[in-house]
Structure formats: structure tokens, C-alpha cells
Amino acid sequence: MEKHRRIKNMFYALKHDKVAIFSVIFLVFIILLSIFAFLIPTDPNAIDPENMLSAPSAQHWFGTDEVGRDYLIRTIYGGRVSLLVGVLAMMTSTVIGVGVGTAAGYFGGLVDNILMRIVDVLSSIPWMILITVVSILLKPGLQTIILVIGLFTWMEIARLVRAETLSVKEREFVMYSDFIGTSSFHIVMRHVIPSVLPTIIISATTSIANAIMTESSLSFLGLGIQQPMSSWGSLLQDAQGNLQNALYMALLPGILIILTVFSFNKIGDILRVLIEPKVTAGDE
């Protein structure tokens, strides 16, 4: 009953929040546009020297870049890369964070102390500096940026999952499973992980937004996605040298980054209703 009540509250909150509805629609649109970008006949890397930095027109709705490539098409393909980085980096950080947090919370003692000290050390280093240094040492590219973001952004998820696990392992059904000799792996996978799943889902939505922002920042600094591939961050980096005569080059990817990050965070707020008993649905 409690689970059904929380799900009802979540859908009620979504139904009566126009900003949340916009966020869902926007994300669905951006994701579908990115997935089916290959259906657009225009080549995002096609160079047209005769139309360099041309203003928005009927032929090029958002103009062209400094080598004549259609800017709208490159932005669409850039969205595919930014979302891919966000999702894969989120999956990497979530797997590590859930693994570390669950092990620390469930086993406790020495295991908890060692894992949490590692988390404390990594958390004490400014994440942007850490990621930037590692990015410089490795070859820039899509795989590198995904690994770097995923491997150095899992600490907060680990803390949250550990806290939830400490509570879950004291519940009767977990203690009974341990009493009858059920293996720790089975208990964690059958009881602990499902119990902390709402927290994991909320953390995942936040991680996607953070990963997109991090990728955009690194690409803006020239440490992320490299030419000819584009992402929203690399497009902003390309635009900074043409702001005086081609302001549109910064507006489109900048707006998409802001709206995408905002939408993921908004959906995370709605999902939070699942784990906050104090949030209740009103009378329909």
C-alpha cells in the first residue's frame, strides 16, 4: 500500500506541475531527435567554404559555422554525443557508487572504514580539477570523457546508498534471511538493492545532468570531444571565437544544455516523491 501511495503521489505531482510536464516532453523530444538524427539527409561534417559563418536562412535555419557546416545539424548530432556521455557516465558512476555504498553499509566494520576513507579522499579533491588533470593525461575523446566522468563522480551516490543500506539491513526480513543462512550476495541482490532502488534512480537522474555539464565544461576547455565530432560543449568552445559576428553559434547549444540539465533535475525532484513519505497527493 505504501509503495502504491507513493507512486500515486509521484504521478499526481507530475500531472499538476506544468514545468515537470514540459521537462518530460522536452527530454523525450531531444532523445528521439538524437536517436533518429541519421534520418536527416544533411551530413553534419560537410564543409561548404562558400557559406562560412552565414547567417540563419531558409537553407540553414541556424546558420553555418566557420567552415560552412550546417549548425543545426551539428547541434543535433552534438546532442546525441552529450546525451550518450551523460547516460554512459551515469551508468558507470552508479554501478561503482552502488557497489561501494552497498558493501560499506552491509558489511560495516573494517570494510566500511576503508571504503569510506577512499570516498573521503576523493571527495576532498575538487572534482573539476581532478577530472581536468586526468583528461590531460589521457588521450582526449568520447571513450576517455565517459570513463573519466564515470570514475570520478560516484562518491555522492556511494554515500547515499551506504546510508540507505545501514537502515535496510536492520529490517526484520533482512535479519531473518541472514539468520537462516542466506548468502550475503543473495541478501544484497534480493533485498537490499530493491529497497534502495528509489534513491538510486533519483541519484541517476542527477548524475546524468552533472555528467552533461561536466562534458560541456571539459569540451569548452578543449579537453573533451574532439573534431570532427561535436557535442554541445565543443560547439560552445568553437563559438567563443565568433561571438561578435555569429552570436547564434553560442545561443543554440547553450540553451539546449540549460534546458536538458534543468529537465533532468526536475524529473529527479518528481521521482523524489517516491522516497519522501511526507509528500502526499492532494484530492483529485
Backbone as CSV, one residue per row, in Angstrom:
resi,resn,N_x,N_y,N_z,CA_x,CA_y,CA_z,C_x,C_y,C_z
1,MET,0.820,-1.207,0.000,0.000,0.000,0.000,0.856,1.261,0.000
2,GLU,1.914,1.233,0.817,2.794,2.397,0.896,3.439,2.683,-0.457
3,LYS,3.894,1.611,-1.130,4.525,1.781,-2.433,3.545,2.360,-3.441
4,HIS,2.309,1.838,-3.436,1.291,2.331,-4.368,0.932,3.785,-4.065
5,ARG,0.905,4.134,-2.798,0.592,5.514,-2.430,1.656,6.472,-2.942
6,ARG,2.912,6.077,-2.817,3.994,6.945,-3.264,3.996,7.086,-4.783
7,ILE,3.719,5.979,-5.482,3.634,6.060,-6.949,2.495,6.983,-7.360
8,LYS,1.368,6.889,-6.652,0.236,7.768,-6.929,0.619,9.222,-6.691
9,ASN,1.345,9.467,-5.603,1.786,10.825,-5.305,2.712,11.367,-6.394
10,MET,3.581,10.499,-6.903,4.512,10.926,-7.943,3.761,11.352,-9.201
11,PHE,2.813,10.525,-9.638,2.053,10.869,-10.843,1.157,12.082,-10.609
12,TYR,0.677,12.237,-9.389,-0.113,13.427,-9.075,0.744,14.677,-9.187
13,ALA,1.960,14.596,-8.617,2.874,15.738,-8.691,3.232,16.064,-10.132
14,LEU,3.444,15.026,-10.944,3.773,15.240,-12.352,2.601,15.858,-13.108
15,LYS,1.406,15.347,-12.826,0.218,15.806,-13.536,-0.080,17.269,-13.257
16,HIS,0.199,17.737,-12.047,-0.154,19.100,-11.651,1.040,20.057,-11.657
17,ASP,2.105,19.659,-12.297,3.291,20.511,-12.404,3.591,20.722,-13.880
18,LYS,3.232,21.900,-14.394,3.418,22.171,-15.821,4.883,22.179,-16.215
19,VAL,5.736,22.622,-15.309,7.168,22.630,-15.606,7.686,21.201,-15.742
20,ALA,7.210,20.294,-14.895,7.614,18.894,-14.978,7.119,18.265,-16.278
21,ILE,5.895,18.590,-16.666,5.356,18.071,-17.928,6.203,18.558,-19.099
22,PHE,6.560,19.848,-19.074,7.435,20.387,-20.120,8.771,19.652,-20.133
23,SER,9.322,19.375,-18.954,10.615,18.702,-18.862,10.565,17.318,-19.495
24,VAL,9.490,16.583,-19.208,9.349,15.244,-19.779,9.223,15.317,-21.296
25,ILE,8.358,16.210,-21.776,8.157,16.345,-23.219,9.450,16.770,-23.914
26,PHE,10.155,17.727,-23.305,11.403,18.217,-23.896,12.443,17.105,-23.990
27,LEU,12.604,16.343,-22.911,13.598,15.275,-22.925,13.247,14.183,-23.928
28,VAL,11.977,13.834,-23.998,11.550,12.832,-24.980,11.855,13.330,-26.392
29,PHE,11.564,14.598,-26.651,11.824,15.178,-27.977,13.316,15.166,-28.304
30,ILE,14.155,15.611,-27.356,15.595,15.669,-27.588,16.175,14.276,-27.776
31,ILE,15.740,13.331,-26.960,16.253,11.957,-27.067,15.876,11.338,-28.405
32,LEU,14.604,11.479,-28.806,14.167,10.925,-30.099,14.881,11.613,-31.259
33,LEU,15.052,12.920,-31.174,15.749,13.659,-32.223,17.192,13.181,-32.342
34,SER,17.831,12.928,-31.223,19.217,12.464,-31.240,19.326,11.046,-31.784
35,ILE,18.391,10.180,-31.380,18.430,8.793,-31.833,18.225,8.692,-33.340
36,PHE,17.279,9.463,-33.862,16.939,9.359,-35.282,17.578,10.460,-36.126
37,ALA,18.674,11.024,-35.622,19.374,12.072,-36.370,19.902,11.566,-37.698
38,PHE,20.205,10.260,-37.761,20.753,9.699,-39.002,19.763,9.759,-40.167
39,LEU,18.475,9.960,-39.860,17.474,10.046,-40.919,17.524,11.387,-41.645
40,ILE,18.180,12.374,-41.059,18.326,13.680,-41.702,19.385,13.568,-42.788
41,PRO,19.058,13.912,-44.018,19.989,13.684,-45.129,21.251,14.535,-45.099
42,THR,21.255,15.640,-44.373,22.407,16.543,-44.367,23.557,15.954,-43.554
43,ASP,24.763,15.983,-44.126,25.964,15.489,-43.447,26.453,16.552,-42.463
44,PRO,26.560,16.218,-41.166,26.993,17.226,-40.184,28.444,17.679,-40.379
45,ASN,29.230,16.904,-41.128,30.638,17.249,-41.341,30.920,17.771,-42.737
46,ALA,29.859,18.026,-43.518,30.033,18.523,-44.882,30.497,19.978,-44.864
47,ILE,31.652,20.235,-45.449,32.233,21.581,-45.458,31.793,22.331,-46.713
48,ASP,31.411,23.594,-46.527,30.992,24.446,-47.638,31.706,25.797,-47.516
49,PRO,32.902,25.926,-48.120,33.686,27.171,-47.987,32.960,28.417,-48.469
50,GLU,31.993,28.263,-49.358,31.281,29.424,-49.886,30.253,29.973,-48.903
51,ASN,29.918,29.205,-47.870,28.905,29.651,-46.906,29.444,29.654,-45.480
52,MET,30.687,30.072,-45.304,31.275,30.119,-43.973,30.626,31.226,-43.139
53,LEU,30.220,30.869,-41.911,29.611,31.815,-40.971,28.441,32.579,-41.590
54,SER,27.656,31.874,-42.383,26.478,32.518,-42.968,25.386,32.625,-41.913
55,ALA,24.607,33.676,-41.979,23.542,33.918,-41.005,22.400,32.926,-41.204
56,PRO,21.550,32.747,-40.184,20.391,31.866,-40.333,19.561,32.233,-41.560
57,SER,19.156,31.205,-42.290,18.390,31.412,-43.523,17.480,30.219,-43.739
58,ALA,16.725,30.250,-44.845,15.830,29.136,-45.160,16.614,27.856,-45.437
59,GLN,17.809,28.000,-45.994,18.640,26.833,-46.285,19.329,26.303,-45.030
60,HIS,19.808,27.216,-44.198,20.465,26.848,-42.938,19.753,27.590,-41.807
61,TRP,18.839,26.895,-41.129,17.961,27.538,-40.161,18.723,28.233,-39.036
62,PHE,19.851,27.688,-38.635,20.659,28.308,-37.597,22.051,28.671,-38.112
63,GLY,22.132,28.960,-39.400,23.378,29.407,-39.993,24.396,28.295,-40.137
64,THR,25.637,28.688,-40.401,26.730,27.736,-40.556,27.897,28.153,-39.658
65,ASP,28.830,27.227,-39.482,29.990,27.533,-38.638,31.127,28.102,-39.471
66,GLU,32.325,28.126,-38.888,33.453,28.797,-39.538,33.976,28.075,-40.773
67,VAL,33.537,26.849,-41.016,33.935,26.144,-42.243,32.728,25.797,-43.110
68,GLY,31.584,26.382,-42.809,30.408,26.219,-43.654,29.531,25.031,-43.347
69,ARG,29.725,24.374,-42.194,28.873,23.234,-41.852,27.560,23.712,-41.237
70,ASP,26.472,23.024,-41.585,25.153,23.399,-41.076,25.140,23.283,-39.557
71,TYR,24.852,24.393,-38.883,24.991,24.441,-37.432,23.879,23.696,-36.714
72,LEU,22.680,23.711,-37.259,21.567,22.989,-36.646,21.836,21.490,-36.647
73,ILE,22.311,20.965,-37.778,22.588,19.530,-37.868,23.707,19.141,-36.907
74,ARG,24.736,19.967,-36.822,25.830,19.664,-35.901,25.357,19.726,-34.447
75,THR,24.417,20.613,-34.164,23.874,20.692,-32.807,23.053,19.452,-32.478
76,ILE,22.295,18.949,-33.448,21.506,17.730,-33.236,22.422,16.544,-32.972
77,TYR,23.458,16.397,-33.796,24.415,15.317,-33.578,25.203,15.539,-32.290
78,GLY,25.453,16.790,-31.956,26.113,17.087,-30.697,25.278,16.674,-29.502
79,GLY,23.953,16.807,-29.631,23.061,16.343,-28.574,23.159,14.846,-28.366
80,ARG,23.313,14.108,-29.478,23.481,12.657,-29.362,24.720,12.328,-28.532
81,VAL,25.826,13.027,-28.795,27.073,12.772,-28.065,26.925,13.176,-26.593
82,SER,26.367,14.357,-26.335,26.221,14.825,-24.954,25.323,13.903,-24.137
83,LEU,24.215,13.462,-24.724,23.325,12.547,-24.018,23.977,11.188,-23.818
84,LEU,24.741,10.732,-24.814,25.442,9.454,-24.685,26.453,9.514,-23.550
85,VAL,27.199,10.601,-23.495,28.149,10.787,-22.395,27.416,10.800,-21.059
86,GLY,26.304,11.544,-20.993,25.542,11.635,-19.757,25.049,10.284,-19.277
87,VAL,24.477,9.490,-20.183,23.894,8.199,-19.806,24.983,7.187,-19.441
88,LEU,26.010,7.058,-20.278,27.051,6.063,-20.012,27.896,6.432,-18.788
89,ALA,28.195,7.715,-18.620,28.926,8.137,-17.426,28.078,7.910,-16.183
90,MET,26.771,8.157,-16.289,25.862,7.896,-15.162,25.860,6.413,-14.809
91,MET,25.794,5.558,-15.827,25.781,4.117,-15.568,27.072,3.672,-14.893
92,THR,28.205,4.222,-15.352,29.490,3.869,-14.747,29.556,4.305,-13.293
93,SER,29.216,5.567,-13.033,29.292,6.075,-11.660,28.263,5.400,-10.758
94,THR,27.099,5.061,-11.303,26.064,4.413,-10.500,26.481,3.006,-10.094
95,VAL,27.041,2.254,-11.041,27.486,0.888,-10.726,28.564,0.912,-9.642
96,ILE,29.536,1.807,-9.791,30.608,1.895,-8.796,30.049,2.383,-7.454
97,GLY,29.251,3.447,-7.508,28.713,4.012,-6.283,27.817,3.048,-5.527
98,VAL,26.953,2.341,-6.252,26.063,1.374,-5.601,26.871,0.219,-5.022
99,GLY,27.868,-0.248,-5.766,28.705,-1.338,-5.270,29.452,-0.956,-4.000
100,VAL,30.085,0.209,-4.021,30.846,0.661,-2.858,29.920,0.963,-1.685
101,GLY,28.827,1.687,-1.941,27.905,2.051,-0.868,27.241,0.855,-0.230
102,THR,26.854,-0.117,-1.049,26.210,-1.318,-0.519,27.183,-2.143,0.318
103,ALA,28.397,-2.327,-0.191,29.398,-3.113,0.542,29.743,-2.442,1.872
104,ALA,29.928,-1.119,1.836,30.275,-0.398,3.060,29.147,-0.468,4.085
105,GLY,27.910,-0.273,3.647,26.781,-0.268,4.573,26.426,-1.644,5.090
106,TYR,26.522,-2.665,4.240,26.079,-4.006,4.633,27.113,-4.705,5.511
107,PHE,28.384,-4.648,5.107,29.415,-5.382,5.858,29.930,-4.588,7.054
108,GLY,29.943,-3.259,6.953,30.364,-2.423,8.075,31.804,-2.682,8.490
109,GLY,32.132,-2.289,9.719,33.440,-2.565,10.284,34.602,-2.054,9.444
110,LEU,35.602,-2.911,9.254,36.810,-2.549,8.525,36.510,-2.213,7.076
111,VAL,35.622,-2.983,6.467,35.258,-2.729,5.065,34.667,-1.339,4.923
112,ASP,33.773,-0.988,5.821,33.142,0.334,5.798,34.186,1.434,5.990
113,ASN,35.091,1.255,6.948,36.108,2.271,7.219,37.027,2.497,6.016
114,ILE,37.479,1.430,5.404,38.392,1.553,4.258,37.697,2.236,3.083
115,LEU,36.497,1.755,2.747,35.789,2.308,1.589,35.404,3.760,1.796
116,MET,34.962,4.099,2.995,34.561,5.480,3.257,35.749,6.426,3.325
117,ARG,36.916,5.927,3.738,38.096,6.789,3.723,38.508,7.078,2.279
118,ILE,38.371,6.082,1.411,38.642,6.314,-0.019,37.683,7.357,-0.568
119,VAL,36.416,7.241,-0.206,35.417,8.218,-0.640,35.769,9.603,-0.113
120,ASP,36.177,9.696,1.141,36.532,10.991,1.731,37.714,11.628,1.006
121,VAL,38.725,10.821,0.686,39.905,11.352,-0.001,39.529,11.880,-1.375
122,LEU,38.784,11.095,-2.146,38.401,11.521,-3.484,37.456,12.726,-3.434
123,SER,36.587,12.757,-2.425,35.644,13.865,-2.318,36.332,15.161,-1.897
124,SER,37.477,15.047,-1.224,38.183,16.243,-0.762,38.898,16.975,-1.892
125,ILE,39.112,16.283,-3.005,39.763,16.905,-4.159,38.687,17.547,-5.030
126,PRO,38.817,18.821,-5.362,37.821,19.459,-6.253,37.638,18.638,-7.516
127,TRP,36.404,18.210,-7.764,36.161,17.251,-8.843,36.550,17.784,-10.209
128,MET,36.357,19.083,-10.429,36.682,19.643,-11.741,38.191,19.615,-11.984
129,ILE,38.960,19.900,-10.940,40.416,19.856,-11.072,40.874,18.419,-11.315
130,LEU,40.306,17.479,-10.562,40.671,16.073,-10.701,40.379,15.559,-12.104
131,ILE,39.184,15.842,-12.591,38.796,15.361,-13.909,39.624,16.028,-14.995
132,THR,39.913,17.322,-14.830,40.703,18.036,-15.826,42.113,17.467,-15.922
133,VAL,42.739,17.201,-14.776,44.103,16.656,-14.774,44.137,15.282,-15.440
134,VAL,43.181,14.421,-15.090,43.138,13.086,-15.683,42.881,13.179,-17.184
135,SER,42.025,14.107,-17.599,41.727,14.275,-19.022,42.964,14.706,-19.805
136,ILE,43.801,15.523,-19.169,45.031,15.973,-19.830,45.991,14.796,-20.022
137,LEU,46.048,13.906,-19.041,46.971,12.774,-19.097,46.545,11.734,-20.125
138,LEU,45.260,11.602,-20.351,44.744,10.615,-21.293,44.465,11.246,-22.650
139,LYS,44.321,10.421,-23.661,44.015,10.903,-24.999,42.579,11.403,-25.048
140,PRO,42.367,12.668,-25.426,41.000,13.200,-25.467,40.127,12.416,-26.455
141,GLY,38.878,12.242,-26.108,37.958,11.535,-26.980,36.713,11.113,-26.228
142,LEU,35.773,10.502,-26.931,34.493,10.122,-26.347,34.669,9.093,-25.241
143,GLN,35.439,8.016,-25.506,35.612,6.970,-24.501,36.298,7.516,-23.252
144,THR,37.286,8.369,-23.458,38.017,8.921,-22.316,37.122,9.781,-21.444
145,ILE,36.331,10.635,-22.068,35.487,11.549,-21.294,34.428,10.781,-20.513
146,ILE,33.904,9.698,-21.089,32.914,8.877,-20.383,33.553,8.205,-19.169
147,LEU,34.727,7.601,-19.369,35.408,6.917,-18.275,35.821,7.883,-17.177
148,VAL,36.373,9.029,-17.563,36.854,9.992,-16.586,35.713,10.505,-15.722
149,ILE,34.603,10.875,-16.349,33.463,11.381,-15.584,32.875,10.277,-14.709
150,GLY,32.707,9.080,-15.286,32.116,7.981,-14.529,32.959,7.533,-13.353
151,LEU,34.294,7.526,-13.518,35.182,7.011,-12.481,35.432,7.990,-11.342
152,PHE,35.064,9.264,-11.541,35.377,10.249,-10.505,34.151,11.039,-10.043
153,THR,32.957,10.487,-10.278,31.743,11.179,-9.820,30.790,10.246,-9.070
154,TRP,31.308,9.123,-8.548,30.449,8.132,-7.909,30.362,8.292,-6.385
155,MET,31.147,9.194,-5.823,31.275,9.252,-4.359,29.961,9.626,-3.656
156,GLU,29.224,10.587,-4.228,27.972,11.008,-3.597,26.938,9.884,-3.622
157,ILE,26.882,9.153,-4.727,25.966,8.010,-4.810,26.335,6.972,-3.759
158,ALA,27.634,6.734,-3.580,28.085,5.755,-2.591,27.634,6.157,-1.188
159,ARG,27.736,7.433,-0.860,27.313,7.901,0.467,25.822,7.672,0.676
160,LEU,25.016,8.026,-0.321,23.569,7.882,-0.199,23.161,6.421,-0.059
161,VAL,23.743,5.561,-0.893,23.400,4.135,-0.852,23.858,3.511,0.461
162,ARG,25.019,3.906,0.951,25.501,3.390,2.240,24.514,3.732,3.357
163,ALA,24.061,4.992,3.379,23.125,5.410,4.421,21.831,4.605,4.354
164,GLU,21.325,4.374,3.153,20.101,3.591,2.997,20.337,2.134,3.395
165,THR,21.501,1.610,3.021,21.800,0.210,3.327,21.905,-0.021,4.821
166,LEU,22.483,0.929,5.543,22.576,0.806,7.003,21.201,0.671,7.641
167,SER,20.213,1.349,7.049,18.852,1.265,7.566,18.180,-0.039,7.152
168,VAL,18.364,-0.416,5.896,17.680,-1.603,5.371,18.162,-2.878,6.058
169,LYS,19.452,-2.978,6.340,19.980,-4.234,6.890,19.489,-4.500,8.314
170,GLU,18.881,-3.510,8.955,18.322,-3.704,10.297,16.862,-4.119,10.266
171,ARG,16.288,-4.221,9.084,14.889,-4.625,8.988,14.748,-6.135,9.190
172,GLU,13.544,-6.537,9.611,13.322,-7.909,10.009,13.584,-8.913,8.896
173,PHE,13.135,-8.624,7.687,13.263,-9.608,6.615,14.726,-9.823,6.221
174,VAL,15.545,-8.782,6.352,16.971,-8.939,6.064,17.652,-9.724,7.178
175,MET,17.314,-9.407,8.421,17.912,-10.121,9.555,17.491,-11.590,9.555
176,TYR,16.254,-11.858,9.154,15.795,-13.254,9.100,16.532,-14.027,8.014
177,SER,16.727,-13.381,6.854,17.459,-14.036,5.766,18.872,-14.375,6.195
178,ASP,19.489,-13.465,6.930,20.842,-13.727,7.430,20.836,-14.840,8.485
179,PHE,19.793,-14.873,9.288,19.688,-15.889,10.359,19.571,-17.299,9.793
180,ILE,18.834,-17.459,8.703,18.634,-18.805,8.136,19.762,-19.209,7.208
181,GLY,20.800,-18.375,7.120,21.986,-18.769,6.365,22.008,-18.364,4.909
182,THR,21.151,-17.460,4.505,21.164,-16.980,3.123,22.471,-16.238,2.853
183,SER,23.053,-16.434,1.689,24.331,-15.811,1.366,24.195,-14.292,1.315
184,SER,25.295,-13.619,1.629,25.298,-12.150,1.627,24.971,-11.612,0.236
185,PHE,25.512,-12.262,-0.795,25.241,-11.813,-2.160,23.753,-11.888,-2.466
186,HIS,23.114,-12.967,-2.062,21.684,-13.134,-2.318,20.869,-12.097,-1.544
187,ILE,21.263,-11.840,-0.295,20.545,-10.842,0.509,20.648,-9.462,-0.120
188,VAL,21.864,-9.107,-0.543,22.072,-7.786,-1.138,21.268,-7.641,-2.428
189,MET,21.319,-8.644,-3.286,20.648,-8.543,-4.584,19.135,-8.692,-4.461
190,ARG,18.677,-9.485,-3.517,17.237,-9.772,-3.390,16.517,-8.767,-2.500
191,HIS,17.198,-8.246,-1.490,16.529,-7.393,-0.516,17.073,-5.972,-0.442
192,VAL,18.387,-5.839,-0.362,18.977,-4.518,-0.137,18.834,-3.621,-1.364
193,ILE,19.304,-4.098,-2.519,19.268,-3.275,-3.736,17.843,-2.840,-4.086
194,PRO,16.845,-3.752,-4.094,15.469,-3.288,-4.383,14.969,-2.246,-3.388
195,SER,15.399,-2.335,-2.145,14.931,-1.388,-1.134,15.510,0.008,-1.336
196,VAL,16.719,0.085,-1.867,17.358,1.398,-2.076,17.212,1.868,-3.524
197,LEU,16.439,1.141,-4.326,16.300,1.478,-5.744,15.772,2.890,-5.985
198,PRO,14.771,3.374,-5.228,14.315,4.755,-5.451,15.431,5.779,-5.295
199,THR,16.280,5.594,-4.305,17.412,6.503,-4.106,18.374,6.422,-5.290
200,ILE,18.591,5.215,-5.783,19.486,5.029,-6.930,18.931,5.736,-8.159
201,ILE,17.623,5.633,-8.378,17.006,6.250,-9.556,17.137,7.766,-9.497
202,ILE,16.875,8.334,-8.341,16.987,9.783,-8.187,18.427,10.236,-8.388
203,SER,19.368,9.494,-7.820,20.778,9.835,-7.988,21.188,9.730,-9.453
204,ALA,20.614,8.772,-10.163,20.960,8.591,-11.578,20.528,9.784,-12.414
205,THR,19.336,10.321,-12.161,18.888,11.481,-12.931,19.786,12.688,-12.674
206,THR,20.201,12.843,-11.427,21.120,13.936,-11.110,22.474,13.711,-11.750
207,SER,22.917,12.456,-11.790,24.219,12.135,-12.368,24.247,12.430,-13.864
208,ILE,23.137,12.162,-14.558,23.089,12.463,-15.992,23.265,13.955,-16.216
209,ALA,22.526,14.758,-15.460,22.636,16.213,-15.592,24.052,16.691,-15.293
210,ASN,24.653,16.163,-14.224,26.012,16.566,-13.865,27.023,16.139,-14.913
211,ALA,26.826,14.937,-15.479,27.755,14.448,-16.498,27.691,15.309,-17.757
212,ILE,26.489,15.728,-18.143,26.347,16.595,-19.316,27.032,17.927,-19.075
213,MET,26.864,18.479,-17.871,27.526,19.734,-17.537,29.042,19.576,-17.512
214,THR,29.522,18.474,-16.970,30.966,18.244,-16.907,31.553,18.075,-18.297
215,GLU,30.885,17.296,-19.126,31.359,17.111,-20.508,31.379,18.431,-21.240
216,SER,30.340,19.244,-21.051,30.283,20.549,-21.716,31.428,21.438,-21.261
217,SER,31.725,21.398,-19.959,32.812,22.219,-19.429,34.157,21.783,-19.979
218,LEU,34.403,20.463,-19.987,35.679,19.958,-20.489,35.825,20.202,-21.988
219,SER,34.747,20.001,-22.740,34.808,20.249,-24.181,35.002,21.725,-24.463
220,PHE,34.399,22.582,-23.644,34.590,24.031,-23.794,36.055,24.406,-23.573
221,LEU,36.732,23.674,-22.677,38.147,23.926,-22.410,39.063,23.230,-23.411
222,GLY,38.465,22.469,-24.335,39.258,21.767,-25.338,39.797,20.433,-24.879
223,LEU,39.282,19.905,-23.756,39.767,18.644,-23.198,38.783,17.500,-23.398
224,GLY,37.689,17.749,-24.075,36.665,16.733,-24.222,36.557,16.200,-25.639
225,ILE,35.392,16.343,-26.233,35.128,15.848,-27.578,35.978,16.611,-28.596
226,GLN,36.584,15.859,-29.512,37.483,16.449,-30.496,36.852,16.431,-31.889
227,GLN,37.299,17.361,-32.729,36.835,17.440,-34.108,37.183,16.144,-34.857
228,PRO,36.349,15.749,-35.864,35.161,16.460,-36.352,33.886,16.177,-35.555
229,MET,33.967,15.292,-34.551,32.801,15.012,-33.720,32.425,16.265,-32.940
230,SER,31.155,16.419,-32.700,30.691,17.599,-31.977,29.837,17.193,-30.786
231,SER,29.875,18.020,-29.753,28.965,17.918,-28.614,28.526,19.339,-28.308
232,TRP,27.566,19.492,-27.433,27.124,20.846,-27.115,28.255,21.668,-26.500
233,GLY,29.084,21.024,-25.707,30.210,21.735,-25.110,31.253,22.141,-26.140
234,SER,31.583,21.233,-27.065,32.573,21.571,-28.096,32.046,22.643,-29.034
235,LEU,30.740,22.656,-29.273,30.150,23.706,-30.107,30.284,25.066,-29.428
236,LEU,30.109,25.097,-28.107,30.318,26.346,-27.377,31.774,26.786,-27.453
237,GLN,32.674,25.812,-27.395,34.096,26.132,-27.492,34.429,26.719,-28.866
238,ASP,33.820,26.168,-29.913,34.026,26.692,-31.266,33.416,28.082,-31.415
239,ALA,32.322,28.336,-30.692,31.598,29.594,-30.861,32.277,30.776,-30.189
240,GLN,33.128,30.515,-29.205,33.675,31.631,-28.439,34.535,32.579,-29.265
241,GLY,35.095,32.092,-30.385,35.900,32.963,-31.227,35.089,33.753,-32.244
242,ASN,33.773,33.499,-32.279,32.924,34.166,-33.280,31.723,34.853,-32.644
243,LEU,31.820,35.206,-31.379,30.668,35.773,-30.679,30.263,37.132,-31.247
244,GLN,31.197,37.907,-31.739,30.870,39.248,-32.226,30.097,39.221,-33.532
245,ASN,30.422,38.280,-34.410,29.758,38.254,-35.712,28.852,37.043,-35.915
246,ALA,28.804,36.124,-34.952,27.931,34.948,-35.092,27.463,34.494,-33.705
247,LEU,26.684,35.336,-33.059,26.220,35.061,-31.700,25.352,33.815,-31.631
248,TYR,24.669,33.513,-32.748,23.767,32.360,-32.778,24.517,31.054,-32.482
249,MET,25.829,31.021,-32.749,26.590,29.797,-32.531,26.661,29.422,-31.054
250,ALA,26.548,30.388,-30.185,26.587,30.113,-28.746,25.189,29.922,-28.165
251,LEU,24.189,30.539,-28.767,22.844,30.502,-28.195,22.229,29.116,-28.235
252,LEU,22.265,28.462,-29.394,21.554,27.191,-29.545,22.096,26.099,-28.618
253,PRO,23.386,25.764,-28.649,23.865,24.724,-27.727,23.769,25.138,-26.270
254,GLY,23.961,26.432,-25.981,23.863,26.902,-24.597,22.469,26.709,-24.041
255,ILE,21.463,27.066,-24.817,20.071,26.908,-24.379,19.731,25.433,-24.194
256,LEU,20.193,24.579,-25.104,19.898,23.151,-25.009,20.552,22.527,-23.774
257,ILE,21.760,22.950,-23.454,22.414,22.442,-22.246,21.610,22.835,-21.007
258,ILE,21.217,24.094,-20.942,20.467,24.589,-19.781,19.144,23.839,-19.634
259,LEU,18.399,23.712,-20.723,17.089,23.062,-20.659,17.207,21.573,-20.338
260,THR,18.213,20.909,-20.901,18.383,19.477,-20.661,18.759,19.205,-19.216
261,VAL,19.718,19.947,-18.699,20.134,19.773,-17.305,18.970,20.100,-16.364
262,PHE,18.272,21.188,-16.645,17.119,21.563,-15.822,16.050,20.470,-15.849
263,SER,15.786,19.905,-17.025,14.739,18.887,-17.158,15.079,17.630,-16.379
264,PHE,16.334,17.185,-16.455,16.731,16.001,-15.688,16.613,16.259,-14.185
265,ASN,17.018,17.439,-13.747,16.899,17.765,-12.323,15.439,17.847,-11.884
266,LYS,14.586,18.379,-12.754,13.162,18.477,-12.426,12.533,17.096,-12.301
267,ILE,12.883,16.210,-13.200,12.365,14.842,-13.122,12.863,14.169,-11.849
268,GLY,14.099,14.463,-11.466,14.609,13.937,-10.205,13.794,14.414,-9.020
269,ASP,13.352,15.676,-9.058,12.501,16.206,-7.985,11.171,15.467,-7.913
270,ILE,10.613,15.150,-9.085,9.349,14.415,-9.110,9.542,12.997,-8.577
271,LEU,10.634,12.354,-8.972,10.891,10.992,-8.506,11.140,10.954,-7.007
272,ARG,11.573,12.075,-6.442,11.842,12.123,-5.006,10.578,11.857,-4.189
273,VAL,9.442,12.077,-4.789,8.179,11.797,-4.091,8.090,10.322,-3.705
274,LEU,8.769,9.460,-4.470,8.741,8.031,-4.192,9.364,7.685,-2.840
275,ILE,10.316,8.484,-2.380,11.023,8.115,-1.156,10.811,9.105,-0.022
276,GLU,9.937,10.077,-0.236,9.658,11.041,0.826,8.219,10.864,1.297
277,PRO,8.009,10.152,2.365,6.648,9.902,2.862,5.886,11.176,3.180
278,LYS,6.590,12.268,3.498,5.893,13.490,3.883,5.189,14.143,2.710
279,VAL,5.558,13.739,1.461,4.923,14.296,0.286,3.668,13.488,-0.008
280,THR,2.539,14.134,-0.042,1.284,13.432,-0.270,0.535,14.046,-1.426
281,ALA,-0.264,13.245,-2.063,-1.075,13.720,-3.179,-2.321,14.402,-2.650
282,GLY,-2.732,15.432,-3.327,-3.938,16.130,-2.934,-5.180,15.425,-3.442
283,ASP,-6.326,15.923,-3.099,-7.574,15.325,-3.573,-7.754,15.621,-5.033
284,GLU,-8.007,14.593,-5.790,-8.225,14.756,-7.214,-9.698,15.059,-7.497
